[in-house]
Amino acid sequence: QHIITYGNPNADPLVGDWDGDGKDNIGVRMGNAFSFRTSPITTPTETTQSISYGDGSPHDLPITGDWDGDGKDTHGIVR
């Protein structure tokens, strides 16, 4: 078990295989900013990809999945 701090306390947590390596990593949505950690949480160096998506409405539900079959999960929202 690992406990880490990632994003702010009001961030929506996400999980997915952001880089297609077959392993899930953490991510968060804060407003319309999605941040995906692609380095393992056990490494001291953090590699993060950030993307702006949507309008940041608190009513949007953040979702993740491999929408195009390329082996990588990406973000989406449900309104």
MOTA-V976053 format. One record per pair of residues at least 12 apart in sequence whose ideal C-beta (glycine too) atoms are under 6 Angstrom apart, sorted by the first residue. I is the first residue (numbers start at 1). J is the second residue. D is the distance in whole Angstrom. If there is no record, write none. Layout:
# MOTA-V976053
i=I j=J d=D
i=I j=J d=D
This chain:
# MOTA-V976053
i=2 j=41 d=5
i=4 j=41 d=5
i=6 j=26 d=6
i=6 j=28 d=6
i=7 j=28 d=3
i=7 j=30 d=6
i=8 j=30 d=6
i=11 j=28 d=4
i=11 j=30 d=5
i=12 j=29 d=4
i=12 j=62 d=5
i=13 j=28 d=6
i=14 j=27 d=4
i=14 j=64 d=5
i=16 j=64 d=4
i=16 j=73 d=3
i=17 j=73 d=5
i=18 j=36 d=4
i=18 j=38 d=5
i=19 j=38 d=5
i=20 j=71 d=4
i=20 j=72 d=4
i=25 j=37 d=5
i=25 j=38 d=6
i=29 j=62 d=4
i=31 j=56 d=4
i=32 j=52 d=5
i=32 j=54 d=5
i=32 j=55 d=6
i=32 j=56 d=4
i=33 j=52 d=6
i=34 j=51 d=5
i=34 j=53 d=6
i=34 j=75 d=5
i=35 j=48 d=5
i=35 j=50 d=5
i=36 j=49 d=5
i=53 j=75 d=6
i=54 j=77 d=5
i=60 j=77 d=4
i=60 j=79 d=6
i=61 j=78 d=4
i=62 j=77 d=6
i=63 j=76 d=5
i=63 j=78 d=6
